[in-house]
């Protein structure tokens, strides 16, 4: 146990050191929120991936692989498509426009893109972002408690609080620069941990039936790429897996990194790093889950009992059965990296929405820059404490929750509210401010509507439960924006100029 604590202490020391060094580079709001727009492609590529994956990758996707088998690879396909579209299709346009408008937040960009003359668009964007980001952060804090509980035997609430304090410390002082560089460090840990584990585990499988034969014996559906008979529920399930990738096509916590990158040439380099990272890390996560199901369960065994709620402990069991104690300590840091790299990014995004887009732009446009930077740290602290309270409440009231779907709900809320707006704003010159407002409102409301209302309708509920909320919400948000903009069209010369270049 002492070895685990020593490695964990070293990991936290590195994070705090990054926060201290980064604090020396923070001179104004642009530094605090987008790193002065001068980061290189390695930092940004790893930061987008670390932020986009979170505990969902290490604990959620591995658990899904353990529960459903090879059909979980549909999630990998969806993520590859989403990351490819973000980096290869959207990133350069977004970077060019946000530089032209000198934007440092997503609402900043939207207000400039639509030449908004009122605060309505900024207020809706900032509040929507803050609400769903807090939900998303609370899911990550929940995962922190689960990780400490599973790896170190800590009390869940103590583990969640301890991890929360560490991540808050380096964000509080270093802002976006600390977040980006810590994401690079943590992203490397995540990548190595995920890719190496199934390789070493495979070498340890020297006896017994082949993996495919063993899985078929446990449950034939585990080796079926469709996950079962090809019916409407199966198709909805596969579609839900693939559509998770929509969240990479405009989510603020990811796209703010495209603002921070030095120039468009860095995007050309970074997209290959991001794509390679996604392919290997996501495929490795599913493989870990599949291997764990083969190693730790038998035919007729309940995987929920053996591998934890929704298979969430499969990675931990794989690590402890494959590696010596010192390497187990490294994997504790890997899991915490996945969690904290998302918490830090989200808190900075949420803080920017409240501080920059509501307080400075609406209520106090003449505030001094040095005061704003200090207030930003206080806002970050306040929002973090609110997320902590939500995480503790959910943990106490919903003991059977799963990390996979808790995270996906927050992810879907952010994506359905912002991704259609970002995509349309980058390509359609007649997309109007009224259309953007309609898109955000419909996307925001659709997520809880599909989650808590539609899924309880007897006739269609089971299908939408499998499909989940992101796909339908994204579609309705897109349609709302298109319809309203056709009725009340706008025009943007900058987008028209971009379109004429292509």
N, C-alpha and C positions, 0 to 999 in steps of 0.2 A: 504493500500500500504506500510505503514511503516513496518508492520509485515513481509511482503515479503522481504523487503530489509534487515531487521535484520537477518533473517534466511539465506539469501543469503550471507551476510557478514560473518556469522559464518562458513558457508561452505567454502568460499574462505580462511578464516583464517586457517582452518584445513589444506587445501592443501598447503598453504605457509609454515605452520609449518612443515609439512612432508618434504617439499623441503629443509628447513633450517637444520633439524635434519639429513636428508640423506646426505647433503653436507659434513658433518663431517666424513662420511664413505667412501668418494670417494678419493682414493689415487692414482689410476692409471687407465688405459683404461679398464682393466678387471672389475674393480668396476663400472666405468661409464657406460659400455655397457651391462654387464651381472651380475651385483650385486655381483661380486666375486665368482660366482657359489656356493652360500651357502644359497639360499633361501628355506624356508619350503613349504610344499605342499599347505597349505591354501592360502598363498600369491600367489603362482604360479597358482593354479587352478582358483582363482577369477580374477587374472590378465589376464589369457588367455581368460576367458569368457568376461570380461569387454572390453578387446581389440577387441575381435572377433565380438562383437555385435554393439556397437556404437549407433549413432543417428538412424541408420537403424532400430534397435529394438524398441526404444521408440516412434519414430515418423513414421518411414517407415512401419514396420510390423503391428503396430496397424492400420495405415491407410489402408494397404492392406486388413486386416480383415474387416474393415468397408466397403470397396469397393466391395470385392468379396465374403465375408461371410466365411462359414466353409471350403471352398476349400483352404483357406490360411493355413490350418493345414498341408498341404503337405510340406510347408516350414519347419515346425517344425520337420517333419519326416526326411527331408534332413539334417537339422542341427544335429539332434541326431545321424544319421548315420556318418556324417562327424566328429563330436567330438569323437564318440566311436572309429572310426578307428585311429584318431590321438593319443588318449591316450592309447588305448588298444593294438594297432598293431605297431605303428610307434615310439612312444615316447622313449621306452627303447633302441631300436636300435640306434636312433639318439643321445640319451644321451651318450651311450657307445662309439660311434664313435667320437663324438665331444670332449669328455673328453680325449680319446686316442690321438687325434690330437691337443688338447689344443686350440680348436677353440673358438673365441669370436664373430664371425659374420658368417652369412650364406655363403658368398663368401670364408671366411677362411676355412670352412668345405669342400666346393666343391673343392677348390684347393688342399687340403690335400687328400681328398678322391680319386681324379684322378691323384695325383702326378704330377700336371701340371708343366711343365718346362718353360712355357711362361706366359705372363700376360693376354692373350686373354680371358680365362675363367673368371678370376677375374674381368676384366674390363667390360665384357658383363653383368655379374651378378650384379655388383655394379651399373652400369648406368641404367639397366632395373629396378632395385629395386628403385633407387632414383626417376626416372621419374613417375612410377605408384604410389609410396608412396605420392609424392607431389600432384598428382591428388586426391588421397584418402583423404589426409589431407584437401585439399581445399573443398571437399564435407562436411567434418565435420565442418569446419569454417562457411560454408554456413548455416549448420543446427544451429549453435550457434546464428547467427543473427536472424534466423526464430524463435528460442525459445524465445529470449529476446523480440522480436516483439510481439509474441502471448501472452506471460505470463505477460509482464510488460508494453506493449505498447511503447517500445523504438523504435527509428529509427533502421531499419535493420542493416545498416552499422555501427552504433555506438555499437550495441549489439555484432556484430561479432568481432569488434576490441577490445572491453572490455574483452570478454571471451578469445580471443587470447592472450592478454597480461598476464592474470592470469595464464593460462596453461604454457605459455612460461617461466614465472618466476620460477616455481618450477622445471621444467625440466632443465633449464639453470644451476641451482646450484646443483641439486641432481642427475641428470642423471638417470640411470636405477633403482637404489635403490628407488629414489623418485617416479618414474613411477610405480614400482611394488607395493609399499606400498599404494600409492594413489589409484591404481587400486583396491586393497583390500577394502579400505574405500568406494570408489565409486561403486564397484561391489555389496557390501552389500546394499547400498542405492538403487541401481537399482533393486536388487532382491526383497527387501521389498516393494518398490513402485509398482512394476508390480504385485506381487502376492496378495497384500492386496486390490488393487483397485477393481478388479472384484468381490471380496468377499463382500466388503461393498456396492458396487453398486447393487449387487443382493438383498441384504436386503432392499434396497430402492425401489425395483420394487414390490410393494405390490398390485398394481391394474393393470387392463388391461389384455389383452390376454397373453397367455404363450409366451415366447420368440420365440420359433420355429414357432408358429402360426403367431405371429406378423411379423417376418421376411418373412414368406411365403406370407403374404399379401403385404408386401412392394415389394418383388421380389422373386419368387419361386427359382431362382438360388442361392439365398443366403444360402439356407439350403440344397443345392445339393453338395455333396462332390466332384463331378467332376466340379462344377461351370457352368454347362450347358449340352447341348447335347454332347454325346461322339463321337466327330469327330476328325479329324487330328489336328485342331487348339487347341481344348481342351486338347488333349493328349500332344501336344507341350507345352502348358501352364503349365500343371501339371509337366511335365519333367523338365521344366525350374525352377519351384519352388524347386523341390527335389535336382536338381544339384547344387543349391547354396551351399549345404553342402560340395562340393568338395574343396572349399576354405580353409577348416580346415585341409586338408591333406598335409600340407607342407608350408603354407604361412609364410614368414620369421618373420612377426611381432608376430606370435603365437609361432613358433618353437624356436625362440630365448629364450623363457621362459623355454623350456625344457633344454636348455644349462644352465640356471641359477639355476635350482633346485639342491638341495644338493646331492641327490643320487637316485638310481633307486627305492629304497624302498619308497621314497617320491612320486614317480610316481604312485606306487600301491595304495597309499592313495588318492592322488589328483585326479585320474581319476574318482572316484565315486562322489567326490564333483563337478567336472566339468560336469559330465553327469546329476546329479540331478539338478544342476543349470540350465542347458540348457533346460531340459524337462519342469520344472516349469515356468521359466521366458518366454520362447518362447510361450508356450501354453497360458500363462496369457496375453501376448501381443496380440495374435490373438483374445482371448476372449474379451479383452477390446474393440477392434475394432468392433467385432460382437455386443456386448452390446450397443456400441455407435450408431451403425446403427439403432438398434431397438428403442433406446430412442429418437434420435434426427431427424429422417427422417420419412416421410410418403410415402405411395404409390404414385408414380408419381413425387416425389420431386427429384431434382438434388442433389445427395450427394456431388458433387464437390462444389456447392454453400454453402450447409449447413455445411459441414465438412472440407472445405478447399481443396486446390489442392491435389487430390489423397487421401483425407481423413486424411491429416497430422495433423489436429487440433483436431482429435477425442479424444485423450488422455487428452488434455488440457480441452476440454469441459466436459469430464467425471469427471475429478478432481474437477472442479469448481462447478459442479452440485451435487457432492457427499459429499464433505468435507468442513469444516469451513476454514476460511482464513488462519489460522496458518498452517494447513496441506497443503494448496495450496502452501505455501512458501516452504515446504519440497519437494513437487513435482517439483518445479522449480529446486531445487538442484539435484533431481533425473535425470531429462532430461539433465541437464548440465553435470552430471556425465557420462552419456552414451556417450556424445560427447567428453568430455575432456579426458576420459580414453583411447580413441582411438587416439586422436590427440597426446597425450604425447608419447604413445608407438611408433607410426609411425615416429614421428620426431627423436626419438633416433635411430630407425632402419635406417632411411634415412641418418642421420648424420654419423652413423658407416660405411655405404657403401661408403660415400665420403671420410671421414677422415681416417679411418683405411684401407679400401680396395683399395682406389685409391692413396691418398696422401702418407700414410706411407709405404704401401707395394710396390708401384710402383715408386713413385717419390723421397721419402726421407726415406729409410729404417733405417737410422741411427739417426733419430730425437729423441731428448730426451723425455722421457715419460711425464715429467711435462709440456713440451711445447705442446705435443699432446693433453693432457687433456684440456688445455686452448683453443687450436685451435678448439677442438671438440665443445666447447660451442659456438664459433663464427660461425662455420659451421651450427650448429643447428639453430641459429638465422637467418642466411642467407636463409636457406631452408624454414624456417617458414614464412619469409617475402614473398618469392616467392609463397608459397601456398596461402597466404593471398591475393596476387595480383590476382592470378587465380580465387579465390573464388569471389572476388569483380567484376571481369570482367564477369564471368559467370552469376552472379546475375543481372548485368546491362543489359546484352545482351539476356538472356534467362529467362524471368520472369515466364514462365509456366513450369520450370523444377520441378522435384519431388525429394525429398530426397532419396526415396527408390531406384530409378534407377540411380541417380547421384552417390550414394555410391557404388552400385553394379558394376558400370563400373570400378571404381578404384580397388575394391575388386577382380573383375574378371581378371584384368590385372596382378595383383600380383600373383594370384593363377595360371593362365594359364602359366605364365612364370616359376614359381618355383615348384609348387606342383608335376607335373610329374617327374621333375628332382630329387626331394627329394625322392619320392616313389621308383623310379627305382634304385637310388643310394644306398638305404638301403637294397634292396633285390636281385638285379641282379649283380652278381660278374663280369659279362662280359660287363657291361655298361661302355662305354668308354667316354673319354673327348670329342671327336668329337660328340658323340651321345648327350652328355649333352649340348654342344653348340648348336647343331641343335634343341634340345627340347626348349631351352630358346628363340632362335630367332623365331622359328615358333609360340610358344605360345605368345610371345610379339606382333608379327605382326598380329596374327589371331584375337585378340580382336578388334582392330579398323576395320579390314577387315570385320568381321561378323557384326559389329555394323553399319558401315557406307556404306558398299558396298552391301553385300549379302541381307540385309533387304530391299534394294530398287529394287531388281529384282522381276518383277511382278509375276512370277510363284512360286518361293519358298520364296520370301521375307516375306510374312505374317507368314509363319510357323517359320522361323528363328527369326522373331521379337518376337514371343511368347516364343520360346525356349530360347532366349537370348544368350549371347556370351560365357559364361563360359564352358558349356558342349562341344560344338563343338571345341572350342579352346583347351581345356584340351585334348580331344581325338587326335587332330592333333599333338599337342606337344608330346604326348606319342608315337604316331606312328613314328614321325620323329626320336625320340631318339632310338627307337627299330630298325628301318630300318638301320640307320647310324651305330649303334653299331654292327649289324649283318655283315655289310660290313667291318667295321674297329673295331673289338672287342678289348676290354681291359680285364684286370683281376685285381681284388682286393682281396688280401688274407684276409683282415679283414672281408669283407662281406662274404667270403667263410667260415670263422670261425664262424660267426654268424649263417649262414645257417646250418652248421653242428651241432650246439647246438639244433636247433629246431626239 
